[in-house]
Amino acid sequence: MVYSDASQVFGELISGDGKKLLSEITGFLPEGLTVRTAQPHLNTLNAKLRSRGYAPDLIAAALTLTSLRIQGKAKFGEAAADMFFTRDGLEQATRGVIAERHAAAFVQAGAHAVADLGCGIGSDSRAFAQAGLGVEAVELDATTAAMATANLSSYPTARVRVADVTALDIDTLRTDGVDALFVDPSRRTGAARGSQRIYDPEQWSPPLSQAISWAKTIGRVAIKVAPGIEHATLPPTWHAQWTSVDGELVEALLYSPAMGLPAGRSACVMRSAASGTVFSTLIDEGARGNCAARVAQAPVGVLGSMLTEPDPAVIRSGGIATLAEQFGAHLISGSIAYLTADSLPAAEWWTRFEVCSVVPLRMKAIKKALREFDPSSVEIKKRGASIDTGAMQRALASALSSDSDGGEMTVFATRLGDTHRAILTRRLDHAGNRTSH
Protein backbone atom coordinates (compact mmCIF):
# COMPACT_ATOMS: atom_id res chain seq x y z
CA MET A 1 0.00 0.00 0.00
CA VAL A 2 1.17 3.56 -0.78
CA TYR A 3 0.24 6.29 1.72
CA SER A 4 -0.58 9.78 0.50
CA ASP A 5 0.74 11.75 3.47
CA ALA A 6 2.12 11.59 7.01
CA SER A 7 -1.32 11.80 8.62
CA GLN A 8 -2.46 8.70 6.76
CA VAL A 9 0.63 6.78 7.87
CA PHE A 10 0.08 7.88 11.46
CA GLY A 11 -3.59 6.90 11.25
CA GLU A 12 -2.44 3.42 10.29
CA LEU A 13 0.03 3.33 13.22
CA ILE A 14 -2.69 3.78 15.82
CA SER A 15 -4.96 1.12 14.32
CA GLY A 16 -4.99 -1.72 11.85
CA ASP A 17 -1.74 -2.97 10.33
CA GLY A 18 0.35 -0.28 12.01
CA LYS A 19 -0.75 -1.25 15.50
CA LYS A 20 0.05 -4.90 14.74
CA LEU A 21 3.41 -3.90 13.25
CA LEU A 22 4.44 -1.93 16.34
CA SER A 23 3.61 -4.94 18.48
CA GLU A 24 5.74 -7.20 16.28
CA ILE A 25 8.70 -4.80 16.43
CA THR A 26 8.50 -4.73 20.23
CA GLY A 27 8.49 -8.53 20.26
CA PHE A 28 11.63 -8.67 18.13
CA LEU A 29 13.64 -6.33 20.36
CA PRO A 30 15.46 -7.40 23.54
CA GLU A 31 14.61 -5.62 26.78
CA GLY A 32 16.65 -2.80 28.26
CA LEU A 33 17.74 -1.19 24.98
CA THR A 34 19.19 2.32 25.03
CA VAL A 35 19.22 4.82 22.19
CA ARG A 36 22.73 3.68 21.28
CA THR A 37 22.15 -0.07 21.51
CA ALA A 38 18.74 -0.04 19.81
CA GLN A 39 19.74 1.24 16.39
CA PRO A 40 21.62 -1.88 15.18
CA HIS A 41 18.59 -4.02 16.09
CA LEU A 42 16.19 -1.65 14.31
CA ASN A 43 18.38 -1.59 11.21
CA THR A 44 18.11 -5.37 10.81
CA LEU A 45 14.31 -5.41 11.02
CA ASN A 46 13.53 -3.57 7.78
CA ALA A 47 13.98 -6.53 5.43
CA LYS A 48 12.32 -8.94 7.85
CA LEU A 49 9.22 -6.75 8.10
CA ARG A 50 9.03 -6.23 4.33
CA SER A 51 8.98 -9.98 3.87
CA ARG A 52 5.86 -10.05 6.05
CA GLY A 53 4.07 -7.79 3.58
CA TYR A 54 4.12 -4.44 5.38
CA ALA A 55 4.37 -1.29 3.27
CA PRO A 56 7.82 0.40 3.26
CA ASP A 57 6.38 3.77 4.41
CA LEU A 58 4.61 2.11 7.32
CA ILE A 59 7.73 0.16 8.31
CA ALA A 60 9.83 3.34 8.25
CA ALA A 61 7.29 5.20 10.39
CA ALA A 62 6.99 2.33 12.87
CA LEU A 63 10.76 1.93 13.25
CA THR A 64 11.17 5.69 13.70
CA LEU A 65 8.44 5.73 16.35
CA THR A 66 10.01 2.78 18.15
CA SER A 67 13.36 4.60 18.21
CA LEU A 68 11.67 7.73 19.56
CA ARG A 69 9.90 5.72 22.26
CA ILE A 70 13.23 4.36 23.44
CA GLN A 71 14.66 7.89 23.41
CA GLY A 72 11.55 9.17 25.18
CA LYS A 73 12.23 7.07 28.29
CA ALA A 74 14.62 9.80 29.41
CA LYS A 75 11.66 12.20 29.61
CA PHE A 76 8.71 9.95 30.40
CA GLY A 77 10.07 6.73 31.86
CA GLU A 78 8.23 3.53 30.97
CA ALA A 79 5.16 5.52 29.87
CA ALA A 80 7.05 6.38 26.67
CA ALA A 81 6.61 2.80 25.43
CA ASP A 82 2.98 3.52 24.52
CA MET A 83 3.24 7.17 23.51
CA PHE A 84 3.31 8.69 20.02
CA PHE A 85 6.01 11.15 18.99
CA THR A 86 7.51 13.06 16.11
CA ARG A 87 11.19 13.95 16.41
CA ASP A 88 10.38 17.63 16.92
CA GLY A 89 7.48 16.76 19.20
CA LEU A 90 9.66 14.68 21.51
CA GLU A 91 12.41 17.29 21.56
CA GLN A 92 9.97 20.06 22.49
CA ALA A 93 7.81 18.02 24.87
CA THR A 94 7.89 18.83 28.58
CA ARG A 95 9.58 16.17 30.69
CA GLY A 96 7.10 14.12 32.66
CA VAL A 97 8.38 15.19 36.08
CA ILE A 98 8.27 18.87 35.07
CA ALA A 99 4.77 18.54 33.59
CA GLU A 100 3.65 17.12 36.93
CA ARG A 101 4.92 20.28 38.62
CA HIS A 102 2.94 22.38 36.15
CA ALA A 103 -0.18 20.40 37.01
CA ALA A 104 0.46 20.73 40.75
CA ALA A 105 0.78 24.52 40.38
CA PHE A 106 -2.67 24.72 38.76
CA VAL A 107 -4.22 22.45 41.37
CA GLN A 108 -2.70 24.51 44.18
CA ALA A 109 -4.02 27.68 42.53
CA GLY A 110 -7.56 26.24 42.65
CA ALA A 111 -8.00 25.49 38.94
CA HIS A 112 -10.43 22.84 37.68
CA ALA A 113 -10.12 22.95 33.89
CA VAL A 114 -7.01 23.95 31.93
CA ALA A 115 -6.76 24.92 28.27
CA ASP A 116 -3.37 23.73 26.99
CA LEU A 117 -2.72 26.13 24.11
CA GLY A 118 -0.07 24.79 21.75
CA CYS A 119 -0.25 21.34 23.33
CA GLY A 120 2.17 19.59 20.95
CA ILE A 121 2.08 15.84 21.54
CA GLY A 122 0.20 16.41 24.81
CA SER A 123 2.83 15.85 27.50
CA ASP A 124 1.53 18.65 29.76
CA SER A 125 -2.08 17.75 28.99
CA ARG A 126 -1.42 14.20 30.21
CA ALA A 127 -0.10 15.53 33.51
CA PHE A 128 -3.09 17.86 33.88
CA ALA A 129 -5.51 15.00 33.27
CA GLN A 130 -3.62 12.72 35.65
CA ALA A 131 -3.98 15.42 38.32
CA GLY A 132 -7.77 15.33 37.89
CA LEU A 133 -8.08 18.53 35.86
CA GLY A 134 -10.32 18.92 32.86
CA VAL A 135 -8.22 19.54 29.74
CA GLU A 136 -8.97 21.43 26.53
CA ALA A 137 -5.87 20.83 24.39
CA VAL A 138 -5.39 22.97 21.28
CA GLU A 139 -2.84 22.34 18.50
CA LEU A 140 -2.55 23.88 15.04
CA ASP A 141 -0.83 20.98 13.25
CA ALA A 142 -3.35 18.22 12.50
CA THR A 143 -0.90 15.30 12.67
CA THR A 144 0.56 16.52 15.96
CA ALA A 145 -2.97 16.98 17.31
CA ALA A 146 -3.76 13.38 16.30
CA MET A 147 -0.74 12.23 18.29
CA ALA A 148 -1.90 14.25 21.29
CA THR A 149 -5.33 12.63 20.96
CA ALA A 150 -3.73 9.19 21.00
CA ASN A 151 -1.57 10.10 24.00
CA LEU A 152 -4.64 11.34 25.88
CA SER A 153 -6.95 8.50 24.88
CA SER A 154 -6.93 7.04 28.42
CA TYR A 155 -8.19 10.27 29.97
CA PRO A 156 -11.91 10.99 29.51
CA THR A 157 -11.56 14.50 30.99
CA ALA A 158 -9.25 15.57 28.12
CA ARG A 159 -10.09 16.49 24.56
CA VAL A 160 -7.98 17.79 21.67
CA ARG A 161 -8.98 20.09 18.86
CA VAL A 162 -7.16 21.53 15.87
CA ALA A 163 -7.17 25.34 15.95
CA ASP A 164 -5.00 28.44 15.77
CA VAL A 165 -4.58 29.60 19.37
CA THR A 166 -4.15 33.22 18.26
CA ALA A 167 -7.71 33.17 16.91
CA LEU A 168 -9.35 31.61 19.97
CA ASP A 169 -12.16 33.40 21.75
CA ILE A 170 -10.93 33.42 25.35
CA ASP A 171 -14.32 34.61 26.62
CA THR A 172 -15.90 31.51 25.09
CA LEU A 173 -13.32 29.29 26.77
CA ARG A 174 -14.17 30.87 30.11
CA THR A 175 -17.90 30.45 29.47
CA ASP A 176 -17.26 26.78 28.64
CA GLY A 177 -15.73 26.24 32.07
CA VAL A 178 -12.00 26.77 31.44
CA ASP A 179 -10.51 28.55 34.44
CA ALA A 180 -6.78 28.29 33.65
CA LEU A 181 -4.49 28.58 30.63
CA PHE A 182 -1.19 26.91 29.90
CA VAL A 183 0.37 28.64 26.89
CA ASP A 184 3.34 27.33 24.94
CA PRO A 185 3.93 29.82 22.11
CA SER A 186 5.61 28.66 18.92
CA ARG A 187 9.09 30.16 18.97
CA ARG A 188 10.41 28.85 15.67
CA THR A 189 9.91 29.68 12.01
CA GLY A 190 8.03 26.67 10.63
CA ALA A 191 7.34 23.32 12.24
CA ALA A 192 10.01 21.08 10.75
CA ARG A 193 13.72 20.54 11.32
CA GLY A 194 15.83 23.33 9.91
CA SER A 195 13.56 26.01 11.35
CA GLN A 196 15.10 29.00 13.13
CA ARG A 197 14.51 30.28 16.65
CA ILE A 198 12.52 33.51 16.97
CA TYR A 199 14.04 35.75 19.64
CA ASP A 200 11.52 38.62 19.58
CA PRO A 201 8.66 37.63 21.96
CA GLU A 202 6.23 39.71 19.90
CA GLN A 203 6.94 37.52 16.87
CA TRP A 204 6.02 34.33 18.72
CA SER A 205 2.67 32.66 18.05
CA PRO A 206 0.84 33.82 20.06
CA PRO A 207 2.85 36.99 20.79
CA LEU A 208 3.85 37.27 24.44
CA SER A 209 1.74 40.40 24.96
CA GLN A 210 -1.36 38.58 23.69
CA ALA A 211 -0.78 35.62 25.99
CA ILE A 212 -0.26 37.96 28.95
CA SER A 213 -3.47 39.83 28.12
CA TRP A 214 -5.50 36.62 28.45
CA ALA A 215 -4.97 36.78 32.22
CA LYS A 216 -7.49 39.65 32.27
CA THR A 217 -10.18 37.17 31.21
CA ILE A 218 -8.94 33.92 32.76
CA GLY A 219 -6.83 34.85 35.76
CA ARG A 220 -4.75 31.70 36.13
CA VAL A 221 -2.19 31.69 33.31
CA ALA A 222 1.22 30.05 32.88
CA ILE A 223 3.30 30.86 29.78
CA LYS A 224 6.40 29.10 28.52
CA VAL A 225 9.04 31.56 27.33
CA ALA A 226 12.53 31.30 25.91
CA PRO A 227 15.06 30.80 28.76
CA GLY A 228 17.18 33.61 27.32
CA ILE A 229 14.37 36.17 27.42
CA GLU A 230 15.34 39.68 28.53
CA HIS A 231 14.13 40.36 32.05
CA ALA A 232 13.03 43.86 31.08
CA THR A 233 10.38 42.40 28.74
CA LEU A 234 8.67 40.47 31.55
CA PRO A 235 5.44 41.65 33.22
CA PRO A 236 6.58 43.12 36.58
CA THR A 237 3.73 41.72 38.71
CA TRP A 238 4.14 38.14 37.44
CA HIS A 239 6.50 35.42 38.69
CA ALA A 240 9.18 34.05 36.34
CA GLN A 241 10.87 30.74 37.08
CA TRP A 242 13.77 29.04 35.30
CA THR A 243 14.04 25.26 35.76
CA SER A 244 17.02 22.96 35.29
CA VAL A 245 17.24 19.17 35.45
CA ASP A 246 20.56 17.71 36.62
CA GLY A 247 22.40 20.79 35.43
CA GLU A 248 20.56 21.22 32.11
CA LEU A 249 18.36 24.29 31.68
CA VAL A 250 15.03 22.98 30.37
CA GLU A 251 12.50 25.82 30.59
CA ALA A 252 11.42 29.25 31.73
CA LEU A 253 7.83 29.83 32.79
CA LEU A 254 5.78 32.93 33.63
CA TYR A 255 3.03 32.67 36.24
CA SER A 256 0.26 35.26 36.44
CA PRO A 257 -0.57 36.81 39.84
CA ALA A 258 -3.68 34.60 40.14
CA MET A 259 -1.42 31.52 40.25
CA GLY A 260 -0.55 32.55 43.80
CA LEU A 261 3.21 33.06 43.48
CA PRO A 262 4.75 36.37 44.59
CA ALA A 263 5.99 38.79 41.96
CA GLY A 264 9.66 38.22 41.20
CA ARG A 265 12.07 35.69 39.76
CA SER A 266 13.33 32.31 40.94
CA ALA A 267 15.40 29.31 39.93
CA CYS A 268 14.06 25.79 40.32
CA VAL A 269 16.82 23.19 40.39
CA MET A 270 15.93 19.51 40.01
CA ARG A 271 18.36 16.81 41.04
CA SER A 272 17.92 13.06 40.68
CA ALA A 273 18.69 11.36 43.98
CA ALA A 274 18.54 7.81 45.34
CA SER A 275 15.42 8.79 47.27
CA GLY A 276 13.75 10.21 44.13
CA THR A 277 13.56 13.58 42.45
CA VAL A 278 14.43 16.61 44.60
CA PHE A 279 13.36 20.14 43.68
CA SER A 280 14.85 23.24 45.30
CA THR A 281 13.95 26.88 44.71
CA LEU A 282 16.18 29.93 44.98
CA ILE A 283 14.41 33.31 45.05
CA ASP A 284 16.28 36.18 43.41
CA GLU A 285 16.18 38.67 46.27
CA GLY A 286 17.12 41.51 43.94
CA ALA A 287 13.92 40.93 41.94
CA ARG A 288 11.56 40.17 44.82
CA GLY A 289 8.38 42.14 44.07
CA ASN A 290 9.37 42.99 40.47
CA CYS A 291 9.80 40.31 37.84
CA ALA A 292 11.35 42.80 35.41
CA ALA A 293 13.95 44.21 37.83
CA ARG A 294 17.55 44.57 36.69
CA VAL A 295 19.93 41.82 37.73
CA ALA A 296 21.81 42.76 40.90
CA GLN A 297 25.61 42.71 40.64
CA ALA A 298 27.49 40.35 42.96
CA PRO A 299 30.78 41.58 44.48
CA VAL A 300 34.07 40.82 42.73
CA GLY A 301 37.14 39.57 44.57
CA VAL A 302 40.30 37.50 44.37
CA LEU A 303 40.29 33.81 43.52
CA GLY A 304 39.89 31.62 46.59
CA SER A 305 40.63 27.95 47.22
CA MET A 306 37.34 26.92 45.66
CA LEU A 307 35.68 27.82 42.37
CA THR A 308 32.01 27.12 41.65
CA GLU A 309 30.01 26.93 38.47
CA PRO A 310 26.45 28.00 39.35
CA ASP A 311 23.51 26.06 37.92
CA PRO A 312 22.25 27.59 34.63
CA ALA A 313 18.79 28.17 36.14
CA VAL A 314 20.38 30.35 38.82
CA ILE A 315 22.37 32.27 36.21
CA ARG A 316 19.39 32.88 33.90
CA SER A 317 17.10 33.93 36.73
CA GLY A 318 19.61 36.53 37.88
CA GLY A 319 20.19 34.89 41.26
CA ILE A 320 24.02 35.04 41.33
CA ALA A 321 24.10 37.99 43.75
CA THR A 322 21.63 36.25 46.06
CA LEU A 323 23.75 33.09 45.98
CA ALA A 324 26.94 35.05 46.67
CA GLU A 325 25.42 36.83 49.67
CA GLN A 326 23.92 33.66 51.08
CA PHE A 327 27.23 31.77 51.05
CA GLY A 328 29.79 34.55 51.43
CA ALA A 329 31.18 34.13 47.92
CA HIS A 330 32.13 36.59 45.19
CA LEU A 331 32.69 36.69 41.43
CA ILE A 332 36.14 36.21 39.91
CA SER A 333 35.36 38.94 37.35
CA GLY A 334 32.55 41.43 36.90
CA SER A 335 30.84 39.72 33.97
CA ILE A 336 31.89 36.09 34.54
CA ALA A 337 29.38 33.82 36.34
CA TYR A 338 31.93 31.86 38.40
CA LEU A 339 31.81 32.28 42.17
CA THR A 340 34.74 31.71 44.49
CA ALA A 341 35.68 31.61 48.18
CA ASP A 342 38.19 29.80 50.37
CA SER A 343 35.54 27.43 51.68
CA LEU A 344 32.11 26.68 50.24
CA PRO A 345 29.67 23.93 51.23
CA ALA A 346 28.10 21.41 48.89
CA ALA A 347 24.86 22.86 47.55
CA GLU A 348 22.39 22.10 44.81
CA TRP A 349 22.99 25.56 43.33
CA TRP A 350 26.46 24.86 41.98
CA THR A 351 29.24 22.43 41.15
CA ARG A 352 32.40 22.90 43.24
CA PHE A 353 36.01 22.70 42.11
CA GLU A 354 39.23 22.75 44.14
CA VAL A 355 41.67 25.29 42.71
CA CYS A 356 45.05 23.66 42.04
CA SER A 357 46.95 26.17 39.91
CA VAL A 358 46.55 29.39 37.93
CA VAL A 359 48.63 30.06 34.82
CA PRO A 360 48.48 32.41 31.82
CA LEU A 361 45.96 31.37 29.17
CA ARG A 362 48.69 30.06 26.88
CA MET A 363 49.00 26.48 25.71
CA LYS A 364 52.64 26.07 26.72
CA ALA A 365 51.95 27.25 30.29
CA ILE A 366 48.87 25.05 30.65
CA LYS A 367 50.67 21.92 29.39
CA LYS A 368 53.55 22.50 31.80
CA ALA A 369 51.17 22.89 34.74
CA LEU A 370 49.16 19.81 33.76
CA ARG A 371 52.27 17.61 33.69
CA GLU A 372 52.91 18.50 37.33
CA PHE A 373 49.52 17.02 38.31
CA ASP A 374 49.67 14.07 35.86
CA PRO A 375 45.90 13.85 35.14
CA SER A 376 44.46 10.99 33.09
CA SER A 377 41.93 13.28 31.39
CA VAL A 378 41.12 16.96 31.06
CA GLU A 379 37.77 18.76 30.86
CA ILE A 380 37.67 22.26 29.37
CA LYS A 381 35.26 25.00 30.42
CA LYS A 382 35.26 28.59 29.24
CA ARG A 383 33.59 31.91 29.98
CA GLY A 384 34.86 35.25 28.78
CA ALA A 385 37.61 33.73 26.62
CA SER A 386 37.58 33.43 22.82
CA ILE A 387 38.99 29.94 22.43
CA ASP A 388 37.96 26.77 20.63
CA THR A 389 37.47 24.25 23.45
CA GLY A 390 37.67 21.31 21.05
CA ALA A 391 41.00 22.49 19.63
CA MET A 392 42.27 23.17 23.14
CA GLN A 393 41.24 19.68 24.25
CA ARG A 394 43.17 18.13 21.36
CA ALA A 395 46.21 20.31 21.97
CA LEU A 396 46.35 19.33 25.66
CA ALA A 397 46.12 15.61 24.89
CA SER A 398 49.90 15.46 24.52
CA ALA A 399 50.25 16.53 28.16
CA LEU A 400 48.34 13.46 29.40
CA SER A 401 49.97 10.19 30.40
CA SER A 402 48.33 7.08 28.98
CA ASP A 403 49.12 5.09 32.14
CA SER A 404 48.26 7.85 34.62
CA ASP A 405 45.85 7.27 37.49
CA GLY A 406 45.81 10.96 38.38
CA GLY A 407 42.11 11.33 37.66
CA GLU A 408 40.42 14.16 35.81
CA MET A 409 41.23 17.84 35.95
CA THR A 410 39.05 20.70 34.78
CA VAL A 411 40.68 23.68 33.12
CA PHE A 412 38.71 26.94 33.21
CA ALA A 413 39.65 29.32 30.39
CA THR A 414 38.35 32.62 31.75
CA ARG A 415 39.24 35.97 33.27
CA LEU A 416 40.47 36.85 36.72
CA GLY A 417 39.57 40.50 37.04
CA ASP A 418 40.59 41.90 33.66
CA THR A 419 43.24 39.29 32.86
CA HIS A 420 42.77 36.05 30.92
CA ARG A 421 43.91 33.03 32.88
CA ALA A 422 43.69 29.24 32.90
CA ILE A 423 42.53 27.88 36.25
CA LEU A 424 43.41 24.21 36.83
CA THR A 425 40.99 22.50 39.19
CA ARG A 426 39.71 19.19 40.55
CA ARG A 427 35.95 18.57 40.61
CA LEU A 428 34.55 17.86 44.10
CA ASP A 429 31.59 15.68 45.09
CA HIS A 430 29.12 16.52 47.84
CA ALA A 431 31.44 15.07 50.48
CA GLY A 432 34.30 17.26 49.30
CA ASN A 433 36.18 14.42 47.63
CA ARG A 434 37.77 14.74 44.20
CA THR A 435 35.71 13.05 41.55
CA SER A 436 35.49 12.52 37.80
CA HIS A 437 32.92 14.26 35.62
Disulfide bonds with the S-S distance in Angstrom:
none
